[in-house]
């Protein structure tokens, strides 16, 4: 087809070092990737792989699994081998599991600086093993498990404290000439979190993993993450993201992808442009928008579909979209690429839009 002009973005990416998490590049030369974390017991290999398959199908790029016990560590080789996407082992306390994860073929290992002091003398060996296997390390600082030394110095997990902790940790690896590092400085408060990442972005060139930790149940967590990631990504800060929700991990992936699509950091797929409805509406817009969304879900082509409640603004918006409907008088005017192609009775609107969407998708060569 025709070479498409890339859609506008709000900022150039901040220039970073590049690293590979398995097959997925992380850094300014690569698209921002979406991560999630399994909620199964890692040692339950089948359940964990099943959840990873669901995450993969939802569009997740990288998955993280917790590794709190020896049984979990033993499950890592099978999980790393059979997962369709790169697997990161999340390790808080035990250096021996870091080595196990590296040897298991995990695509990366996440360590927590609040705890690493305990295995300070192990950093050299970890750097050596990670280098030998080409395994990057994520330094994951969390407000809740900040290094006690820095907690004492700053009184609470301030942006400065989070950043100092992360950079100190990175320096321990850098001393052994290990730089295959990405960093996160998570906090539950988007204001503190955004400030921390801004500071970190100024002070290093490591790729950054964005996260608002303990963001909350789906609604609050979605808003907090969208606001915080939006503030950073709109300045080019952030190379991989994880939305944390007290909800199934597939929901995290959907939110993450939608945030990236909203900022043109991912190609937009199906986009429903529906009006909020108002006193002029002559159709149940919410129901119609839900039905159209459900009917078209899973379409891979970047269709913009307008669902409008009346013929006042309806035709105008519908004209800007690939496909649209403006309802009124128990009927729907169906628009394709700005032209009214037919008028159908209200009960035929959804099926007509689906038919036309499939036809358009076919001409776009992607069904
Ligand atoms: Fe109201 Fe019509 Fe606009 Fe929908 S399209 S918000 S019904 S004026």
Boltz pocket constraint, residues with backbone or C-beta under 6 A from the ligand:
constraints:
  - pocket:
      binder: B
      contacts: [[A, 275], [A, 276], [A, 277], [A, 278], [A, 279], [A, 280], [A, 281], [A, 282], [A, 308], [A, 309], [A, 310], [A, 311], [A, 312], [A, 313], [A, 314]]
      max_distance: 6.0
